[in-house]
C-alpha cells in the first residue's frame, strides 16, 4: 500500500473515532474554555455512534491487514522500505489513540469537577425544580449542565440525568430565581428546557 493511501486510512480511523465521541468531548472542553452553547450542537452524534465505532473498527482492521500482510519486493528481490508513518509501531499508536477517543464516554467522570458544596439550611425559601432538558446524550452533558447550574449563587444541589433528560435543582429562591436557572442552562450550555415543575421543599 502506498504511503499516501496508508496515511489516508489511518487519518480516517482517527477522524471516525473522534467524531463518534464529539457529543461527549465537546461539553468537557466547554468546561475549560469558552465554547459555551456550541456544546449542544453535537447531540446528533449519539444516535449514529455505533455506526461510527463500527466504521472505525473496520478502517483500523484494514490498516492492520495491510501492515501485516507479506511485504512486496522489487525487481532485485529487496523488500520495499517503509517510512515511520507506514511502520507497525505508528499503526499501533494510531489504534490506541482511536481506542482512547472511542472509549471517552466511559472515563469522562475523571475530567469533571466534583459538585461544590453549598449551604442547605432549611427555610421556607428553599425550592426544588425539575428542569426537563432536550438534547442530553451522555455523562459529559450531565457534568456540563451541573456546572452551569452550580455556578449560580443560591443553588444548593443539582442532580442531572441524561437518561431521564432532566435536572433536579434545589435552590434558595431569595438568591436565585427559577427563570435565572433556566437562562443559565439555555444561554450558557445551548441545551433547551422543554418544561418544568417546581415545588417548595
N, C-alpha and C positions, 0 to 999 in steps of 0.2 A: 504494500500500500504506500502511495506517495506521501511525502511529508505534509503536503497541503491537505490531503484527504484525512490523514491521521489527526491533524490539529482541528479540522472541522468536526470530526467525530467526537473528540474529547471536549471541545467547546460546547457542542450540542448537549453532551451529558451534564456539564456544569450548569448550563443555562436552564435545562429542564428541571434539574434538582432545585435550583434557586427559585424558579417560577412556582414549583409545587409548594414551596413554603413561604411565599411572599405574604400570604394572608396572616402569617404569624410573625414573620421577621419585621415587617414594617411597623406594627404597633410597638414593638420593643425599641426600635430605632427612634420612634417618636418620643419615647420617654426620655431619651438622652439628647434629642435635638429639637429642631423647630419644624418638624414635618407637619405637626398639627392634624388638621382634618383629613389630610391625604391618606392617613392610615386606614380609613374605612373604605377606600376605593378598591381594595384588593380582596374583598369578600367573595367576589366571583370565582376566585381560585379554588375555594374549598370544595364545591361540588365536583370539579374535574380533577382534583388532587390525585385520586387513584390512577387515573389515566396518565397523568404526568409522571407519576412514580413508575408506572409500567414502561413508559417510553424511555425514562432514564435508565432503567434496568436493561432494556433491550439495546440501547445505544452502547452502554458500557460492556455488555456481553459481546457485542460485535467487535468492540475495540480490543477486548481480551482475546477473542478468537483470532483476530488479525495479528496481534502481538505475539501470540504463542504458536502460530502455525509455522511450518518449516520455512526457513528463510530462502529467498530466491538467490540464485547465483548468476554471475555474469559469464561472459564467454570464456574467461580463463578459469572458471570454476571457483572463483573467490566469492565469499558471501557479501551481500550488499551491506555497506556500512550504514548504521543508523545514527541519527543525531540524538542529543539529550532528550528532546521533546518526543522522539519516537521510541525512547527506551521503556523497558518494562517498569523501571523504578518510577518514572514520571507518570506512567499509566496508573500505578498503584496510588500515587499521591492524589491524582485527579479522582480516582474511585473513592478514596477516603474522604476527600472534600465533599464530593457529591453525596456520600452517605451522611456526613455531618449536616449538610444542608437539608437533606430529605427528612432526617430524624429531628430537626429543630423543634417541632411542636412537643416532643416528648421530654426535652430537657429545658424548656423555656422558663420554668419556675426559678431556675438559678440566676436568671438575669433580671428578675423583678424584685423590687424593694419590698420588704415586709410592711404591712399596713402600719401607719402611725397610730400610736395610742392616744386617744383623746378622752377628756373627762366625760363620764356618763352619769353625772349626778341626776337623780330623779327629780323632775319637776313637771308641772302641767304644760310646759312649752316643748317638751320632748315629743317628737313625732317620728313616725315610721312611714316611709313611702315606698311603693313598689313601682319602679320605672321599667316599662316594657320597651326593650330596645331592639330595633331591627338591624340585622347585619352581623351579629356576633358569630364567629365561626370557630374560635379556639381559645385556649387558655391565655394567649397573648392579648386577645381582646378584653378578657376579664381584667387583666392587670392594668391595661390602658384606661378602662373605664374607672376602676378603683382609684387609680392615681389622680384622675381628673376630679373626682368627687371628694376624695380625701384632702385635696389641696384647699378646699373651701373651709373657712373658719366656721365652726359650729357643727360640722359633720362628726358624728361620734363613731359610727361604724358603717362599713359598706361590704355587702356580700353580693358578688355578681356571678351569675351562672350563664355561660354561653349556651348550654344545652336547653335551658328554660327561656333564654332570651330576655333575661330580666336582671335588675339590680335592686336589692333591698337596702334602703338607706335609712339610718337612724340619725336624726339631727335636732338641734335646738332651733326652733322656729324664731327665736328672738335674735339670732345671729345670722341665719341664712334662710332664705325662703325656698319653697319648692320650685318656683319659677327660676330662681338662680341655679338650682341644681340641674334642672332641665337644660338651661342655657350652657352650663359647664359641659354637659355631655354632647350636646349638638354642635356648639361652636368650637370647642377645644378638641373634640375627637372626630367629629364628622358623622357619627352614628345618629340615627333618627329615633326619637321616642314615639312610640305608636299610641300608647295610652298610659294612664297611671291610676293608682288608688292610694289614698292616704288616710291614716287614722292616728289618733293620739294614743301614745303608749299607756 
